[in-house]
Amino acid sequence: MDPILRLRAIALRAKRISARILLIAVALAATGAATFAQNINKFVLSDEAARKALIKYEISGDVAEKITQACVDFAKKNNIAVSVFILSPTGQIVHAHRMDGQVPINIETARLKAESVLYTRDSSHARSNTVANNLSLQLRWSNLPVFPVSGGLPIIVDNQMIGAIGVGGSNKDEECAHAALTSVVGPQPPLASFPLAPQQPGR
């Protein structure tokens, strides 16, 4: 075949392949958009409830109850007792539960952790790491609604925060919240690690 004709044939095939790739990409984008609407709608208010509340992307009562029960199941399996608060993005209680044997400070700290998440948009453990060994920052934050103790996590679906969970009363608060969200909502980001202890000066 003439070299010029061969090059033209190659160019034509390349254009056809590019067009096919573009069509596939468009189809995937459309599928992704549909999946977004379908997935998030399983966890938030129904259309009818949203019309009354004038807000859509807020965790539903049914989902909040399922998350709470999953946390209680985790606690029982690990021989601990917890208190659980699940708040809407505007800070209202959607579901709350305290297991037997919890004292007021366990219940209150669970609520404070959930409120802290709504304020910072990340885990209370992450904020705990931020202020660890930083007294000046702790003082600056003392008047803010931030409770830097692990056990509070955002509830995020398709990059939308639909609520927050706070767990208190045990030595596995954050693990309980994480396991419950994984069970009901799906895979979650890994938990924040604990900061390294400060190095002691040499003697």
C-alpha positions as CSV (number, residue, x, y, z in Angstrom):
1,M,0.0,0.0,0.0
2,D,1.1,3.5,-0.7
3,P,2.7,5.1,2.4
4,I,0.4,8.1,2.3
5,L,-2.7,5.9,2.0
6,R,-1.4,3.8,4.9
7,L,-1.0,6.9,7.1
8,R,-4.5,8.1,6.2
9,A,-6.0,4.7,7.1
10,I,-4.1,4.8,10.4
11,A,-5.4,8.3,11.1
12,L,-9.0,7.2,10.3
13,R,-8.8,4.2,12.7
14,A,-7.4,6.5,15.4
15,K,-10.3,8.9,15.0
16,R,-12.8,6.0,15.2
17,I,-11.2,4.7,18.4
18,S,-11.2,8.2,19.9
19,A,-14.9,8.6,19.1
20,R,-15.6,5.2,20.8
21,I,-13.7,6.2,23.9
22,L,-15.6,9.5,24.1
23,L,-18.9,7.7,23.9
24,I,-17.9,5.3,26.6
25,A,-16.8,8.2,28.9
26,V,-20.1,9.9,28.3
27,A,-22.0,6.8,29.2
28,L,-20.0,6.2,32.3
29,A,-20.5,9.8,33.4
30,A,-24.3,9.4,32.9
31,T,-24.3,6.2,34.9
32,G,-22.3,7.8,37.6
33,A,-24.8,10.7,37.9
34,A,-27.6,8.2,38.2
35,T,-25.8,6.2,40.8
36,F,-25.2,9.3,42.8
37,A,-28.9,10.1,43.0
38,Q,-29.8,6.5,43.7
39,N,-27.2,5.9,46.4
40,I,-27.7,9.1,48.4
41,N,-31.4,8.8,48.3
42,K,-31.2,5.5,50.3
43,F,-29.8,7.4,53.3
44,V,-31.5,10.8,53.3
45,L,-35.0,12.2,53.7
46,S,-37.7,11.1,51.3
47,D,-38.9,13.7,48.8
48,E,-42.1,14.2,50.7
49,A,-40.2,14.7,54.0
50,A,-37.8,17.0,52.3
51,R,-40.6,19.2,51.1
52,K,-41.8,19.7,54.6
53,A,-38.3,20.1,56.1
54,L,-37.0,22.3,53.2
55,I,-33.8,20.2,53.2
56,K,-33.0,17.1,51.3
57,Y,-29.5,15.8,52.2
58,E,-30.2,15.0,55.8
59,I,-29.9,11.5,57.3
60,S,-33.2,9.8,57.6
61,G,-34.5,8.5,60.9
62,D,-34.5,4.9,59.7
63,V,-30.9,5.0,58.6
64,A,-29.9,6.7,61.9
65,E,-31.6,4.0,63.9
66,K,-29.8,1.3,61.9
67,I,-26.4,2.9,62.5
68,T,-27.2,3.2,66.2
69,Q,-28.2,-0.5,66.4
70,A,-25.0,-1.5,64.5
71,C,-23.0,0.4,67.1
72,V,-24.8,-1.3,70.0
73,D,-24.2,-4.7,68.4
74,F,-20.5,-3.9,68.1
75,A,-20.5,-2.8,71.8
76,K,-22.2,-6.0,72.9
77,K,-19.8,-8.1,70.9
78,N,-16.8,-6.3,72.5
79,N,-18.3,-6.4,76.0
80,I,-18.5,-2.6,76.3
81,A,-21.4,-0.1,76.8
82,V,-21.8,3.1,74.8
83,S,-23.9,6.1,74.3
84,V,-24.7,7.1,70.8
85,F,-25.9,10.4,69.2
86,I,-26.7,10.9,65.6
87,L,-27.2,14.5,64.5
88,S,-28.5,16.1,61.4
89,P,-26.3,18.6,59.5
90,T,-28.1,21.4,61.3
91,G,-27.3,19.9,64.7
92,Q,-30.7,18.3,65.6
93,I,-30.9,14.9,67.2
94,V,-32.1,12.3,64.7
95,H,-31.5,9.3,67.0
96,A,-29.9,8.8,70.4
97,H,-29.4,5.8,72.6
98,R,-27.6,5.0,75.8
99,M,-26.9,1.4,76.9
100,D,-27.4,0.4,80.5
101,G,-24.7,1.5,83.0
102,Q,-23.8,4.7,81.3
103,V,-23.4,7.8,83.5
104,P,-24.2,11.4,82.5
105,I,-20.6,12.2,81.3
106,N,-20.7,9.3,78.9
107,I,-23.9,10.6,77.3
108,E,-22.8,14.2,77.2
109,T,-19.5,13.5,75.6
110,A,-21.1,11.4,72.9
111,R,-23.3,14.5,72.0
112,L,-20.3,16.8,72.2
113,K,-18.3,14.6,69.8
114,A,-21.1,14.7,67.2
115,E,-21.5,18.4,67.5
116,S,-17.7,18.9,67.1
117,V,-17.8,16.9,63.8
118,L,-20.5,19.2,62.5
119,Y,-18.4,22.2,63.3
120,T,-15.1,21.0,61.9
121,R,-16.3,18.7,59.1
122,D,-13.9,15.9,60.1
123,S,-13.4,13.4,62.9
124,S,-13.0,14.4,66.5
125,H,-9.9,12.2,66.6
126,A,-8.3,14.2,63.8
127,R,-8.9,17.4,65.8
128,S,-7.5,15.7,68.9
129,N,-4.3,15.1,66.9
130,T,-4.2,18.7,65.9
131,V,-4.2,20.0,69.5
132,A,-2.0,17.3,71.0
133,N,1.0,18.7,72.8
134,N,0.0,22.2,71.6
135,L,-1.2,24.2,74.6
136,S,-1.5,27.5,72.8
137,L,-3.8,26.0,70.2
138,Q,-5.9,24.3,73.0
139,L,-6.3,27.7,74.6
140,R,-7.3,29.4,71.4
141,W,-9.9,26.7,70.8
142,S,-11.3,26.7,74.3
143,N,-14.2,29.0,73.3
144,L,-15.0,27.0,70.1
145,P,-17.6,24.2,70.0
146,V,-14.8,21.6,69.4
147,F,-14.5,18.6,71.6
148,P,-11.1,17.0,70.5
149,V,-11.6,13.5,71.8
150,S,-11.9,10.4,69.5
151,G,-15.4,9.0,69.0
152,G,-17.0,11.5,66.5
153,L,-17.2,10.9,62.8
154,P,-18.9,12.6,59.9
155,I,-21.6,10.6,58.0
156,I,-20.7,11.1,54.4
157,V,-22.5,9.7,51.3
158,D,-21.3,10.7,47.8
159,N,-19.2,13.6,49.1
160,Q,-22.2,15.0,51.0
161,M,-22.2,15.2,54.8
162,I,-25.7,14.0,55.8
163,G,-25.1,13.9,59.5
164,A,-22.6,13.1,62.3
165,I,-22.2,10.3,64.9
166,G,-20.8,10.7,68.3
167,V,-20.0,7.7,70.6
168,G,-19.0,7.9,74.2
169,G,-18.6,5.8,77.3
170,S,-16.0,3.2,76.3
171,N,-12.4,2.7,75.2
172,K,-13.6,1.8,71.7
173,D,-15.9,4.7,70.9
174,E,-14.4,5.6,67.5
175,E,-14.1,1.9,66.5
176,C,-17.8,1.5,67.4
177,A,-18.8,4.4,65.2
178,H,-16.6,3.3,62.3
179,A,-17.9,-0.3,62.4
180,A,-21.5,0.9,62.5
181,L,-21.0,3.3,59.5
182,T,-19.2,0.6,57.5
183,S,-22.0,-1.8,58.2
184,V,-24.9,0.5,57.2
185,V,-23.4,3.1,54.8
186,G,-20.5,1.2,53.3
187,P,-16.7,1.4,53.3
188,Q,-15.3,4.3,55.3
189,P,-12.0,6.2,55.2
190,P,-9.4,4.8,57.6
191,L,-9.4,6.2,61.1
192,A,-6.9,8.8,62.1
193,S,-3.7,7.5,63.7
194,F,-2.5,8.5,67.1
195,P,0.2,11.1,67.2
196,L,3.7,10.0,68.3
197,A,4.7,10.9,71.8
198,P,6.9,13.9,72.0
199,Q,10.6,13.2,72.2
200,Q,12.1,13.7,75.6
201,P,15.2,16.0,75.6
202,G,18.5,14.3,76.1
203,R,20.2,14.4,79.5
